[in-house]
Amino acid sequence: MKQYYIAYGSNMHHEWMKDLLKDAVYMGTSFLEQYCLAFRGKDVGYLTLEESKEDKVPVVIWEINTHEHERLLDEYEDYPILYDKVYVSIMFQERLIKGMMYVMKDYPYIKPEQAYYNMVKEAYIAHQFDITYLEKALIKEKNEKNKKESR
C-alpha cells in the first residue's frame, strides 16, 4: 500500500532519500500553509513545524510504501520519542491530498549542526526554495537563546 510523505527538512534531499528509502518516488513540491519552521531538539537542533496562521513552509512530497518505508522513517525520525506522526491535507498539483509527516514533540529551540543545516540548504537550493524560510528558523533559535541569557 502506498501513501504520501511530506518532507520539510533533511528528507527533502534527493541523495539522502535514495540512501534511506531506495524506491521512494519523488512526486514534486508544494507549500504547507499555516506553519513555520523551527530548530528544536534535545542536544542538537532538527527542523520541526510550528503552527503559524500567516506563514507557510516549502515541502517535498514523496510516495512511499506504508510498511517498509514508514518503518525506516520512524526509526530515522526517532518516532515516537522525538517526533510524533501527523496526517494533514495539503494542496498538491491543484488537488487536495492527505499525507503523513513528522512533527517534533515539545523540545527547546536549539542550534542545528552545520552539516545538517547544509544538507537542508542544499535541498532548498535544488528545489529552488527561498532559503529565507531556513534563516527565519535560525533567527528564532538565536532569539530564544538571547532571552534565556538576559534573564
C-alpha positions in Angstrom: 0.0 0.0 0.0 1.3 3.5 -0.9 0.9 6.8 0.9 2.2 10.4 0.6 5.0 11.5 2.9 5.5 15.3 3.4 9.2 16.2 4.0 10.3 19.7 5.1 13.8 19.0 6.4 16.7 16.6 5.5 14.3 14.3 3.8 13.8 16.8 1.0 17.3 16.0 -0.1 17.2 13.5 -3.0 20.6 11.8 -2.4 19.8 11.3 1.2 16.4 9.8 0.4 17.9 7.5 -2.1 20.0 6.1 0.7 17.2 6.0 3.2 14.3 4.8 1.1 15.7 3.4 -2.1 12.5 3.2 -4.1 10.5 6.1 -2.7 9.0 8.1 -5.6 9.6 11.8 -5.8 6.2 13.4 -6.6 7.0 17.1 -6.5 6.9 20.2 -4.3 4.3 22.3 -2.6 3.7 24.6 0.4 2.2 23.6 3.7 0.0 26.6 4.8 -0.2 27.9 8.3 3.1 26.5 9.6 6.6 27.8 10.1 9.9 26.1 10.7 11.9 25.9 13.9 15.1 24.2 15.0 14.4 22.2 18.2 15.7 19.2 19.9 17.3 17.5 23.0 21.0 18.1 22.4 21.1 19.4 18.8 18.6 21.1 16.6 16.5 19.5 13.9 13.7 21.0 11.9 10.2 20.8 13.1 6.9 22.6 12.3 5.0 25.1 14.4 1.5 26.4 13.7 1.5 29.9 12.4 -1.5 31.3 10.6 0.4 33.8 8.5 3.2 31.5 7.3 3.9 28.6 5.0 6.6 26.0 4.6 8.1 24.6 1.4 7.8 20.8 1.3 8.7 17.9 -0.9 6.1 15.2 -1.5 7.2 11.5 -1.7 5.2 8.4 -2.4 6.2 5.7 0.0 5.4 2.1 0.8 3.4 2.3 4.1 5.1 -0.8 5.6 8.9 -0.8 5.0 9.4 2.9 4.2 7.3 4.0 7.1 9.3 1.8 9.5 12.6 3.2 8.2 11.3 6.8 8.5 10.0 6.0 12.1 13.5 4.8 13.0 15.3 7.8 11.4 12.9 10.4 13.0 13.2 8.7 16.4 9.4 8.2 16.4 7.7 8.2 18.9 10.3 9.6 21.2 11.5 12.7 19.4 8.8 13.2 16.8 5.0 12.5 16.5 3.4 11.3 13.3 0.8 13.6 11.9 -1.6 13.3 8.9 -2.5 16.5 7.1 -4.2 17.6 3.9 -2.2 19.7 1.5 -2.8 21.2 -1.9 -0.6 19.4 -4.5 -0.9 19.8 -8.2 -4.3 21.6 -7.9 -5.9 18.9 -5.8 -6.1 18.2 -2.1 -4.1 15.1 -0.9 -3.6 13.6 2.5 -0.1 12.9 3.6 2.0 11.9 6.6 4.7 14.0 8.3 6.6 14.1 11.5 6.4 17.0 14.0 8.7 17.2 16.9 7.4 17.0 20.5 7.9 20.0 22.7 11.7 20.3 22.9 13.6 23.6 23.4 14.9 25.7 20.5 18.5 24.7 19.8 21.0 25.3 17.0 21.5 22.6 14.4 24.8 21.1 13.5 26.3 22.7 10.4 26.3 19.5 8.4 22.5 19.1 8.9 21.8 22.7 8.1 23.9 22.5 5.0 22.1 19.4 3.8 18.7 21.0 4.2 20.0 24.2 2.5 21.3 22.1 -0.5 17.8 20.6 -0.8 16.2 24.1 -0.7 18.6 25.2 -3.5 17.9 22.1 -5.6 14.2 22.7 -5.3 14.6 26.4 -5.9 13.0 27.3 -2.5 13.8 30.6 -0.8 16.3 29.9 2.0 14.8 32.7 4.0 12.5 30.1 5.5 15.5 28.3 7.0 17.2 31.6 8.1 14.0 32.6 10.0 14.2 29.3 11.9 17.8 30.1 12.9 16.8 33.6 14.0 14.1 32.1 16.2 16.7 29.8 17.9 19.0 32.8 18.4 16.2 35.0 19.8 15.2 32.2 22.3 18.8 31.8 23.3 19.2 35.6 23.9 16.0 35.6 26.0 17.4 32.9 28.3 20.8 34.7 28.6 19.2 38.0 29.6 17.1 36.5 32.4 
